[in-house]
Each structure stands twice: as structure tokens, then as C-alpha cells.
Amino acid sequence: MTQRIGFITDSTCDLPPEFIDKYGITVVPAFINYNNNSYADDGVELVREKYYNDLPHLRPHPTTSAMSTGLAEEYIMRAAQDVDHLFVLTVPATLSGIYNAMRLALQRLPEDRYTLIDSGNLTFGLGWQLVIAWEIAQETGGDIDAIRKALKKIRVHTHVYCALETLEYLRRSGRVGWTAANIGALLQIKPMIHVYESEVKNDGRVRTFRRALDELAERVRKHAPLEKLAILHANNPSGARTLAEMIKDLMPPDTLTSIFITPAIGTNIGPGGVGAALVEKAWRNEPDHAIGT
Amino acid sequence: MVATKTYYSRDNLVVDGNRLKRLLGSGVLWLEKNKEKVNRLNVFPVPDGDTGTNMYLTMRHAFQRVTEITENHVGQVAVALAEGALMGSRGNSGVILSQIWAGVAEALKNEETLTADGLAEACKLANEKAYKAVQNPVEGTILTVTRHMTQTVIDHHAQMYDLVALLKKMVFAGRSALRRTPDLLPRLKEAGVVDSGGQGLVLIFEGMLFPLVGKEIAEEVVSPNEEDSWEEALEPDDELGYGYDVQFLMRGSEMNIEQVREDINNMGWSTLVVGGSELIKVHVHVHNPGEPLNYAIQLGASLDDIVVENMQAQYHQYVENRKNREEHDADTTTFEDVSTSSIAVIAVGSGRGIARVFREGFDVGAAYVILGGQTMNPSTGDFLDAINKVNADKIILLPNNKNILLAAQSAASQMDEKQVRVVPSATIPQGISAMLEYANLLTTGEPTIDEVAQAMTEALDYVVTLEVTQAVRDTVTNGLSIREGQWIGLIDDNLVTASHRMLDLIRDLFRLAGADGRERATIYYGEGVTEREAKAVVEDIRAEYDGLQYEVIAGNQPLYPYLIALE
């Protein structure tokens, strides 16, 4: 029997509007709080370029927060009307309250109507998981079990790398423990981070942007062959272009070469960063027993 | 601070919808005034400093709904509050808060007015919902505070019809539970703070209490923009201090436990009175420990297991210990800090600032800096001495000068007990460039010493070194005719230019080194150069090379007014 499958995620997935339309994915916005106001991270309330340009000057510093349970509930109930089963994929619970907001909101639905998954990643590390899950839903006529199995395998083959202009925003976000112990600003550095399996790891420091791009290209190369690749930037399109040029030979046909990181994430990493989100082809060789199914 | 005076009147027995609205408004206002303070307490679950903001935004949205209610009906106010909070909740604390109001609304939705019994039922459901709001409830958080406030109301509502008195008890219980949150959650104890979400909740109810005891929030002094230190955050809310923790057993016959409980309750806070007619266990926090003890004696009871702890003194002790520890921590970072990391670096450099960069400029710094350089070359013996001192059996040497390379290599070959590698850094900037790779490898994995040495050696090429010094005699070299006293400029140790004018010389060095194609210039100014002079030089250079990022660091190195790293 063919099952109608729906997908819900949060705005940190960075899926552009044309993807959201094409795949019929429901995106619930996270929120950005500053100037005593709360703005939805929905691509409408905040203009990206302007927000990133303003970000260094805003005082007190903006903070981000999960959507309310009530808002999540509205989106979920609406989406549930048209489908038999909902897949809800979110940014890691270790980094955000979004997973918990979704969990509470889903309590209105019977348990067999949904699958809630902590994607362990963010921006297109989450986005690509949705895209592949959607593709599998199409191929299998909505085989819930097949989608769940695939997502478990994809998760451990999904990596996001990013070179940031400064560690300051990440430290201030308080979401990443190791940033707290960082040595004072004797020398300016650009931190490299690696997001994998719900963890934001320290991936070293560099002094120049050129080195950052070299290091990023080298890291992406280690994961080839790639099934999916997106080049990311936080208001640094020329950086994204340069990186894309450096790893042209690794690109799968549907590579996205310039994804503008959403303000909800940008608030926590600051402007200027460049990165890559990828899924290794190797996930398809993963045997079922390896994921404990 | 909440006034201790209560206005007893019939009004205090019942609160109607309009009054509840005003009280809520006061609660939101008090939270708003204190939200920065709450933000600074925030260390759990993630120290992102936004609990106050999130709780305030949640409450503001909730209160907005409340103001839309026109009927004088407590149930409608509570339902609007819950709906508004559900839609407006922000962050973990906001979600929990919205569940608290959901419980309150469920209990009161059909009630026209609020009574002590109604408050008890509301607290009970609120507490249940709060605990279900998170997957894994953690004690020492807003949940603990909610539970204690609830328990107090449930314990007392039957005897206390006076809502004002009951609300006061509730707020006291909340504060007392809040003070104990560091004992339940180690993360709070380490940070020396109480739980931020719990603080937010207490503030809301404190604010609600203000109008009932005849206080105006506008009169209350709040300093939202000052950075509270941990000492300030720990200071007791009560001007009389934290008081005493008193515990004892009462032995007697035909004692009336209900009466004892009520009487003890009126003496202090955090009361626990359990037992029967012959044996009663009393636990209470008071400012005067004599009061409950006297009371028990006067009842004719014999007392046993008396424990009186001075909580104010415990608090002072904690503050003192913590201060000592922090001072001690500040003292133990010494110049010859012996490394505990698996692979240690010994670097050569001169100048306080340069040594500091090697030691403190990285997540893992150099374990030892040997003083030396161009005119003061350390010997093989100096290296061996340092190698022996450093508490690591894998050591990397950074000579940072061509003339010192041989001594380093000779020391490395003579050392059998420890593995020693030499990274052939020829300049200070090269050594610093190598240090960054060293720190990267040690903080992101468990590399072998050869992997580290190789990565550090590769990093020598990431930087071009410009040096400025003074000619000590007339000479002709590299086709340049140089006079004694002239400034001379070197690029990667090769003398390339000379001038009587410092600025011209530096400009020349930038041009010859192809600074156009570089991203970053780090200027280490030496002994005899002031920061202002160095910055003026940088401004002049920047006018010509504005595509670079500039850093100015006091190197205090002798003989070289300027050392410049181009990356």
C-alpha cells in the first residue's frame, strides 16, 4: 500500500524556497531575538544581507531560540491533514530546544503517525538528509521502514565543515563547550569547526582565509566520493565561489554552490564564514546490521 | 526585597479576574526589569545567557493575550495566559513556563475567582505539567523550584485562607529552593550561580506579590546593565542574610503536631515538621535559632539531635574558598610552565611579549621559552637543560634563528631518554606559524611526534618574515651600500634594503615582499618603540596596502624595532 509521506523540519536546514516547494517540505521557523523583539527565521522577517551586516553592531547581542510548542503544533497539525505519516527532522537537541518543542507538539498526534529524528547536523547537513529521505519516499512508494533505515545510515555519513571569521559568536552562543576555554585574543585566528553526529568539534585554527579554504578543500576531499555537496557561506559569496572552484572535481551533479546560511545559525557563528555540507556515497554500502535495525 | 508587612483584610481571601490581571502585569514587569540578571545566571542546559530574555518574551506574549480579556473572570484570564504562553514560548525555560501556565489554566478554567484552594489545585497541575515538559527532568532547575513552591502551597492552603500570606509562603519557598539549586546541579555550583530559570520563576511571583504588599516596582532599584560578578549573584536576597538551618527532635506526650507545624512555620521558611504525638522532627530555616528551640522547650518537650548550622557563615566560607582558589589559579601559570601535554615545545625567543605569545597565544602553548636570539645564541647545553626540565618525553625544538639551528640539532641528537625533533624555524614569525599547527594537532587528535613536526615544518612556509634593525658598521652587501647607523630591512633573513628613514624602509620591505598578495600583517614592535609609534607606522602602511588585516603586538624584542609577519 502506498503511504503518503510528509516532511517537517526547522529553518536551520537552509533549504531554499524552490526545494521547499518542489518537495512539499514544511519548515517551522526558529526565532532570533534582539531589540526586545522576536523575529521569525523564515526568510521574510529578516533580510539576510542586511542582518549579517548589522550583526556585529547590534547590542545587546541577538540570541536565538526554538519556536514555541504552539507554533510547532500548528504547522504539524496542518501538515498531518494531507499525509499518512510525518517525518520530523530537526537540528541536534544538543544545540537547540527545537527538537523538544517538536516532541511536545507531536504529542497531539498518535505515535504511529510520525517519526521524530534528531538529524545530528544543521544547515545542509540537515537539508540533504531531508532531500535523500524524500527521494527514497518517492522510490519506495512511501516505505516508512526504508526511510527510517536510510536516515540512520545517512546520519553517520553527513559532515559539515566551516571556517569562521572569529570564535566570538560561537563562544557567546554558549552552545559549544570547548569555546569557553579558548585562550585570550593575543593573536587573531579563524576557527575551523566540524559538525558531526550532534557535536560541534574544534577542527583547528588558521590565520588567513586562504589557509582556511585550503584546509576546507582538503577535508571535503577526504570524504569523496560524494553523493551530495553544498557550499555554504555566511554573507561571503566570493569565499564560497573560491571554495567551489577548488573542489570542482568532487562535485556531484546536483551540487549547490552557494547556500546563504540562515540568520538563526549566523547569529551563533557570525558573519563571513565559509563551509561545506556533504553526504558520503559510502552510506549506501552500510549494511543494515551496522545501524542496529 | 519584599516587605514583611502584610495587609490582612477580607480582600486577601479572594482574587478576582481584574486583580489577577494586575498582579500578572506586575510579575511581567518585575521579570523585565531583572531579565539581564537572569541572563547572566544562565549556565544550564547551555550557558547561552538568554534565559531571562526567553522567559520575558514568553511572558510578554502571554500577558498580551491576558489584556485582551474584558470579563472579570479568573478562569478566562488563566486560559488566555496559557494560550499566549504556548504560542509565545521561547527557549527551554519558556516551554516549561508555558506548561506551568497550562496546568494553572486547566485547574482554574471554570473559576470566577481565585481562592487558596484554587491556588493549591493550580500549583498541583502546573507542577505535573512542568515535569512532563522535558524528556529527562533534571533537579536543581526551575522544576525543583516549581515543586517546592507547589508543595508549600499544598501544605498550607487548608490553614491559610489568606491568599497574600499563602503567596508569600510560596515565594519564600521558591527562594529557598532556588538557593539550594547549586547543591543539586554541579554545573551551577562550579559557576557559583543559582539556576536561571528558577530565578525567573521566582521573579514573576515576587512581582505578583508587590501590589499585594503595597509596593511599587517603579521604586525598586534594579541595575540591569551592571555585570554581576559571581559574588553578587550569590548574595542573599534577604537583607538579614541566609540565616540558620535548625533541626531537632521533640520528645513528649500528647503533642499537637498540627499546632507545632503552624507555629514553626510562622517563625521561618523551608519548614519540615513530621511525626506524631510523642516524637516530632523539626527542620526550619530562621534568622534566630533560639526562637524554635525556646518554643519547643516551653511546650515541655525534651530536645534531641539538635543541629544548628549557620548558613550565612557557610556562604561566607564558600565565597572565601572560591576567591582563594581563583587567586591560586592565577598564580600557577609561570614562565617555565612544565607541560602536561604529551608532546611539548621548547622555543627560543627574546622579549617579554614574544615569549608571551609562545606561551599563551595558543590553546596549547610552548612549555618553555629559552631566552636568546640573534646576538645571544643559546648553547646545546641550554637546550639540554630545558629538555630535562620539561615534564614530557616527546619534545619539539623551535630555534627560530638560523644561527641557533645547529645547537638545537646537536641537543636533539644527544638526548636518548626523550624523543626530540627540531623544526628548523629561522625566524620568530615562522616559529609562531608552526606553533599554531602544533596547537591544532594537539587539540583535535592524538598525533605522533613526527606528524606534528612535519605539519609544523610545512607551516614555516605560510609566512614571510620582515625584520628591521640597525647597521652596526659600514658595509656593502647584496649590491647595497650601507652606512653605520642606517636602518636595514631583511626579508626571510636576506638583507634587501636600507634607509635613514624607518617608514620608507618598511614601505620598501612591503613592496619587495609582495605584500599586495597577502592577507594579514602582524607587527611585533620591539624595545624602545611605543605602541603609539607602532600604530602610526601601521596607519601609514595601511594607507598604501589597505587590503591587509593588521595586528599590532608588543614583542619587547631587543635590537629589532619591528618584526613583521606577512601571511
Interface residues (C-beta under 8 A of the other chain):
Chain A: F31 N33 S38 P60 T63 S65 A66 S68 T69 G70 L71 L95 G97 N100 A101 R103 L104 R172 S173 G174 R175 A180 A181 N182 I183 G184 L186 L187 Q188 I189 K201 N202 D203 G204 R205 V206 R207 T208 F209 R210 R211
Chain B: E36 N42 V46 P47 D48 G49 D50 T53 N54 L57 T58 E83 L86 M87 G88 S89 R90 G91 N92 G94 V95 S98 A133 V134 Q135 R356 V357 E360 G361 F362 D363 G365 I432 S433 L436 A439 N440 L441 T443 T444 Y462 E519 R520 T522 Q549 E551 I553 E567
